[in-house]
Amino acid sequence: MPDGSVAAFDGIEFDPALRWIDVADDIAFPVMDLEAQGRRDLAFRLLNGWLDWSGDHGALAVLRFALASRALVRAQVGLLQGQSARARRYVQAALRWMAEPAPRLAITHGLPGAGKSFAAQHWLEREGAIRLRSDVERKRLFGLRQDQDSRSAGLDIYGPEAGARTYAQLMGLARAALAAGWPVVLDAAFLRRAEREAAAALARSLGLPFAILHCEASATVLRERLRTRQGDPSEADEAVLERLQAAHEPLDADEAAHVIRLPD
């Protein structure tokens, strides 16, 4: 400096090894903060929205460590500022993220427009779960964003082969998330018994609880919801509804025993 004094400045941006950061570390900060402030519902709404758009489900294996680390950063700042109560709150948040996980698997079941995504959203916010949406992952398999229209792209993503690929993808992602300790809800129609049995078998193979979020509505309500649906990844219309109604295999007595009811 002109007067000969020395000024310290943060030069981290000049070091590539320090400048770059995993985006999972970035999303961990607001997710952690929301949970620490008593809004776990918003924390998991944000986390799942990010996963839907990014597809970075591999981050789930290390995300708990990032969440705990971010909470400890806040705790340290609180101590440095003499705010012991604030520091204690964030230490407790870090301990919650590092507590023994309790993974479990739930699936939705119902026709298009029956309210499956609404039920899955409610469950993930209540349980602190990871949601895997068939409509989102189906489009991702074909290189589409969730807000893109497959018909405009000249793609047929709703045929039998595409459906089988989608369910296989859901099962693979679910297995990895469950193994990482997260509760998981699979937001898909699961209209065929074989699809539901595959999900139940996955839970059994990992020794985890299994539940079904059964959703239903009258034919009139289903058609009305599909006609007025906007801004949704699903492209199901009334023609799709009719085709799926014909192929639907209702829950049997054994499956019905796994149904859980969510509050209105």
C-alpha positions as CSV (number, residue, x, y, z in Angstrom):
1,M,0.0,0.0,0.0
2,P,1.2,3.6,-0.6
3,D,1.7,4.4,3.1
4,G,3.7,1.2,3.7
5,S,1.0,-0.5,5.8
6,V,-0.1,-4.1,5.3
7,A,-3.6,-5.2,4.4
8,A,-4.7,-8.8,4.8
9,F,-7.3,-10.1,2.4
10,D,-8.9,-13.4,1.6
11,G,-7.2,-14.8,-1.6
12,I,-9.1,-18.1,-1.7
13,E,-10.4,-17.3,-5.2
14,F,-6.9,-17.7,-6.5
15,D,-6.5,-21.3,-5.4
16,P,-8.5,-23.7,-7.5
17,A,-8.2,-26.4,-4.8
18,L,-9.9,-24.2,-2.3
19,R,-12.2,-22.2,-4.7
20,W,-14.2,-25.1,-6.0
21,I,-16.7,-26.8,-3.7
22,D,-19.1,-29.7,-4.1
23,V,-22.6,-28.4,-4.7
24,A,-23.9,-30.8,-2.1
25,D,-21.9,-28.8,0.5
26,D,-23.7,-25.7,-0.7
27,I,-27.3,-27.2,-0.5
28,A,-26.4,-28.6,2.9
29,F,-26.2,-25.1,4.4
30,P,-29.8,-24.0,3.8
31,V,-31.2,-27.5,4.4
32,M,-29.3,-27.7,7.7
33,D,-30.4,-24.1,8.7
34,L,-34.1,-24.8,8.0
35,E,-34.0,-28.0,10.1
36,A,-32.2,-26.2,13.0
37,Q,-34.8,-23.5,13.0
38,G,-37.6,-26.1,13.5
39,R,-38.7,-26.3,9.8
40,R,-37.8,-29.8,8.8
41,D,-40.7,-29.8,6.4
42,L,-39.2,-27.0,4.4
43,A,-35.7,-28.5,4.8
44,F,-36.7,-31.7,3.0
45,R,-38.9,-29.9,0.5
46,L,-35.8,-27.9,-0.5
47,L,-33.6,-31.0,-0.5
48,N,-35.9,-33.0,-2.7
49,G,-36.5,-30.1,-5.1
50,W,-32.8,-29.9,-5.6
51,L,-32.5,-33.7,-6.1
52,D,-35.3,-33.6,-8.7
53,W,-33.6,-30.9,-10.7
54,S,-29.9,-32.0,-10.2
55,G,-30.3,-35.8,-10.2
56,D,-27.3,-35.8,-7.8
57,H,-28.6,-38.7,-5.7
58,G,-25.0,-40.0,-5.3
59,A,-24.6,-37.1,-2.9
60,L,-26.9,-38.8,-0.4
61,A,-24.1,-41.1,0.7
62,V,-22.1,-38.2,2.2
63,L,-24.8,-35.6,2.7
64,R,-25.3,-36.2,6.4
65,F,-21.6,-35.4,7.0
66,A,-22.0,-32.2,5.1
67,L,-25.1,-31.3,7.1
68,A,-23.4,-31.9,10.4
69,S,-20.3,-30.0,9.3
70,R,-22.4,-27.0,8.3
71,A,-24.2,-27.1,11.6
72,L,-20.8,-27.1,13.5
73,V,-19.7,-24.1,11.4
74,R,-22.8,-22.2,12.7
75,A,-22.0,-23.5,16.3
76,Q,-18.4,-22.2,16.1
77,V,-19.6,-18.8,14.9
78,G,-22.1,-18.7,17.8
79,L,-19.3,-19.4,20.3
80,L,-17.0,-16.7,18.8
81,Q,-19.9,-14.2,19.1
82,G,-20.6,-15.2,22.6
83,Q,-24.0,-16.7,21.7
84,S,-23.9,-19.9,23.7
85,A,-27.6,-20.8,23.3
86,R,-27.3,-20.4,19.5
87,A,-24.1,-22.5,19.5
88,R,-25.8,-25.2,21.6
89,R,-28.8,-25.3,19.1
90,Y,-26.5,-26.0,16.2
91,V,-24.5,-28.6,18.1
92,Q,-27.7,-30.4,18.7
93,A,-28.6,-30.1,15.1
94,A,-25.3,-31.7,14.1
95,L,-25.9,-34.5,16.5
96,R,-29.4,-35.1,15.0
97,W,-27.9,-35.4,11.5
98,M,-25.3,-37.9,12.8
99,A,-27.8,-40.0,14.9
100,E,-28.4,-43.6,14.0
101,P,-30.4,-43.5,10.8
102,A,-33.8,-45.2,10.5
103,P,-34.4,-46.0,6.8
104,R,-37.7,-47.3,5.6
105,L,-39.4,-47.6,2.2
106,A,-42.8,-46.4,1.2
107,I,-44.5,-46.4,-2.3
108,T,-47.5,-44.6,-3.6
109,H,-50.3,-46.4,-5.4
110,G,-53.0,-45.0,-7.6
111,L,-54.1,-43.8,-11.0
112,P,-53.0,-40.5,-12.6
113,G,-54.6,-37.6,-10.7
114,A,-55.3,-39.6,-7.6
115,G,-53.0,-37.4,-5.4
116,K,-49.9,-39.6,-5.2
117,S,-47.4,-36.7,-5.4
118,F,-49.4,-34.8,-2.8
119,A,-49.3,-37.8,-0.4
120,A,-45.5,-38.3,-1.1
121,Q,-44.8,-34.7,-0.4
122,H,-46.7,-34.9,2.9
123,W,-44.8,-38.1,3.9
124,L,-41.4,-36.8,3.0
125,E,-41.9,-33.6,5.0
126,R,-43.2,-35.5,8.0
127,E,-40.6,-38.3,7.9
128,G,-37.6,-36.5,6.6
129,A,-37.4,-38.7,3.5
130,I,-36.1,-38.8,0.0
131,R,-38.7,-38.8,-2.8
132,L,-38.0,-40.5,-6.1
133,R,-40.6,-39.5,-8.7
134,S,-41.2,-41.7,-11.7
135,D,-42.3,-38.7,-13.9
136,V,-39.0,-36.9,-13.1
137,E,-36.7,-40.0,-13.4
138,R,-38.4,-41.2,-16.6
139,K,-37.6,-37.9,-18.3
140,R,-34.1,-37.9,-17.0
141,L,-33.5,-41.3,-18.6
142,F,-34.4,-39.8,-21.9
143,G,-32.2,-36.7,-21.4
144,L,-35.2,-34.4,-20.6
145,R,-35.7,-31.9,-17.8
146,Q,-38.7,-32.3,-15.7
147,D,-40.4,-29.3,-17.3
148,Q,-39.8,-30.5,-20.9
149,D,-42.5,-32.1,-23.0
150,S,-41.5,-35.5,-24.4
151,R,-44.0,-35.2,-27.3
152,S,-42.5,-31.9,-28.4
153,A,-39.1,-33.7,-28.4
154,G,-40.4,-36.5,-30.5
155,L,-39.9,-39.1,-27.9
156,D,-42.2,-41.9,-26.7
157,I,-41.3,-42.3,-23.0
158,Y,-44.5,-44.0,-21.8
159,G,-44.3,-47.3,-23.6
160,P,-43.8,-50.7,-21.8
161,E,-40.0,-50.7,-22.3
162,A,-39.7,-47.1,-21.0
163,G,-41.9,-48.0,-18.1
164,A,-39.7,-51.0,-17.2
165,R,-36.5,-48.9,-17.4
166,T,-38.1,-46.3,-15.2
167,Y,-39.1,-48.7,-12.5
168,A,-35.6,-50.3,-12.6
169,Q,-34.1,-46.9,-12.2
170,L,-36.3,-46.1,-9.2
171,M,-35.3,-49.3,-7.5
172,G,-31.6,-48.7,-8.1
173,L,-31.8,-45.2,-6.7
174,A,-34.0,-46.3,-3.8
175,R,-31.5,-49.1,-2.8
176,A,-28.6,-46.6,-2.7
177,A,-30.5,-44.0,-0.7
178,L,-31.8,-46.6,1.8
179,A,-28.3,-48.0,2.1
180,A,-27.1,-44.5,3.0
181,G,-29.7,-44.4,5.8
182,W,-32.4,-42.3,4.3
183,P,-36.2,-43.0,4.4
184,V,-37.4,-43.2,0.8
185,V,-40.8,-42.8,-0.8
186,L,-41.2,-43.9,-4.4
187,D,-43.8,-41.6,-6.1
188,A,-45.1,-43.7,-8.9
189,A,-48.4,-45.4,-9.9
190,F,-47.4,-49.0,-8.9
191,L,-50.6,-50.3,-10.6
192,R,-49.2,-53.7,-11.3
193,R,-48.7,-56.2,-8.6
194,A,-45.3,-57.2,-9.9
195,E,-44.0,-53.6,-9.5
196,R,-45.3,-53.5,-5.9
197,E,-43.8,-56.8,-5.1
198,A,-40.4,-55.7,-6.4
199,A,-40.5,-52.7,-4.0
200,A,-41.6,-54.9,-1.1
201,A,-38.8,-57.4,-1.9
202,L,-36.3,-54.5,-1.9
203,A,-37.4,-53.5,1.6
204,R,-37.3,-57.2,2.8
205,S,-33.8,-57.7,1.4
206,L,-32.5,-54.8,3.5
207,G,-34.6,-55.7,6.6
208,L,-36.6,-52.5,6.4
209,P,-40.2,-51.5,7.1
210,F,-42.4,-51.2,4.0
211,A,-45.6,-49.1,3.5
212,I,-48.0,-48.2,0.8
213,L,-49.6,-44.8,0.4
214,H,-52.8,-45.7,-1.3
215,C,-54.5,-42.8,-3.2
216,E,-57.8,-42.9,-5.0
217,A,-60.5,-40.5,-6.3
218,S,-63.6,-40.8,-8.4
219,A,-63.3,-41.1,-12.2
220,T,-64.9,-37.6,-12.5
221,V,-62.3,-36.1,-10.2
222,L,-59.4,-37.9,-11.9
223,R,-60.4,-36.5,-15.3
224,E,-60.9,-33.0,-14.0
225,R,-57.5,-33.0,-12.3
226,L,-55.8,-34.2,-15.5
227,R,-57.6,-31.6,-17.6
228,T,-56.6,-28.7,-15.3
229,R,-53.1,-29.9,-14.4
230,Q,-50.3,-27.3,-15.0
231,G,-46.6,-27.2,-14.3
232,D,-46.3,-30.8,-13.4
233,P,-43.7,-33.3,-14.7
234,S,-46.4,-35.8,-15.5
235,E,-47.8,-35.8,-19.0
236,A,-50.6,-38.2,-18.3
237,D,-53.9,-37.2,-20.0
238,E,-57.3,-38.8,-20.1
239,A,-56.3,-41.3,-22.8
240,V,-53.4,-42.5,-20.5
241,L,-55.9,-42.7,-17.6
242,E,-58.2,-44.9,-19.6
243,R,-55.4,-47.2,-20.6
244,L,-54.1,-47.5,-17.0
245,Q,-57.5,-48.1,-15.6
246,A,-57.8,-51.2,-17.8
247,A,-54.4,-52.5,-16.7
248,H,-54.7,-51.7,-13.0
249,E,-54.3,-54.6,-10.6
250,P,-55.9,-53.6,-7.3
251,L,-54.2,-54.3,-4.0
252,D,-54.8,-57.7,-2.6
253,A,-55.4,-58.4,1.1
254,D,-51.7,-58.9,2.0
255,E,-50.8,-55.6,0.3
256,A,-53.7,-53.8,2.0
257,A,-52.1,-54.7,5.3
258,H,-49.2,-52.4,4.4
259,V,-51.4,-49.4,3.6
260,I,-50.9,-46.3,5.9
261,R,-53.3,-43.4,6.0
262,L,-52.0,-39.9,6.0
263,P,-54.0,-37.1,7.8
264,D,-56.0,-34.8,5.5
